[in-house]
Amino acid sequence: MSPYATLDRAGGIRDSVLGRSRISATDLARGKDWRERLPEEGVIEITDRGGTAGWLLSDEGMRALVEGYAYLEEEVERAQIAAMFEARRDSRPLTGEELESAVLETYRARKDELRGIIDGC
């Protein structure tokens, strides 16, 4: 499923949740009409004693939600990488003796913290 189709399907599920097609836990156990409604609606709220007990999610709806999460995770990762490159845009990589000196200076500054990690404190 393409990212746009996934987002459309996930958006449809969100709209369904907001519209709240409902079935009581008792009716769920006794009836079968929800089986016909579920593929079309994508999600059905299960209620019990006036509160939400759970959700029925169609196979396609679950797939869309999982793909939607994966898509969003990829977008977050891209944004994080772009932010790292932006933060380092004006920096100059160190090499040779310059790098060695910078590493030693960092070590000296963090020696106690690193010792605590090594000693397990």
C-alpha positions, -999 to 999 in steps of 0.1 A, spaced: 0 0 0 14 34 -9 21 59 19 -8 81 8 -32 52 7 -20 41 41 -25 76 55 -59 78 39 -69 44 54 -55 54 88 -74 87 85 -106 68 78 -101 47 109 -95 78 129 -127 93 116 -145 60 124 -132 61 159 -144 97 163 -177 87 148 -177 56 170 -195 27 155 -203 8 187 -214 -26 198 -219 -38 234 -199 -68 246 -231 -87 251 -242 -80 215 -208 -89 203 -211 -123 220 -246 -129 208 -247 -115 173 -228 -118 141 -239 -86 123 -206 -69 133 -188 -93 110 -204 -78 80 -199 -42 93 -163 -45 103 -146 -48 68 -165 -18 56 -162 3 88 -126 -7 96 -131 -3 134 -159 -9 159 -158 2 195 -168 -25 220 -186 -11 251 -193 -27 284 -212 -10 312 -211 24 296 -173 25 289 -150 13 262 -139 -23 267 -119 -26 235 -118 -21 197 -124 -45 168 -101 -37 140 -104 -52 105 -74 -69 90 -70 -41 65 -74 -15 92 -47 -31 113 -24 -33 83 -30 4 76 -23 14 112 10 -6 113 21 8 80 11 43 92 33 39 122 62 26 101 58 56 78 57 80 107 88 64 122 106 68 89 96 105 87 108 111 123 141 94 115 145 116 84 137 147 104 162 137 131 189 131 105 182 164 88 184 182 122 218 166 129 231 177 95 218 212 101 233 214 136 267 203 121 265 224 89 292 249 100 314 224 118 347 211 104 357 175 109 389 170 128 417 147 117 451 136 128 467 153 157 439 178 160 414 149 164 437 132 190 440 164 210 402 170 210 396 134 221 421 137 250 406 170 261 371 155 261 384 125 281 400 148 306 368 168 310 347 137 314 372 115 333 352 113 365 320 106 347 336 78 326 353 64 357 318 61 373 305 42 343 335 18 344 332 13 381 295 8 379 286 38 401 
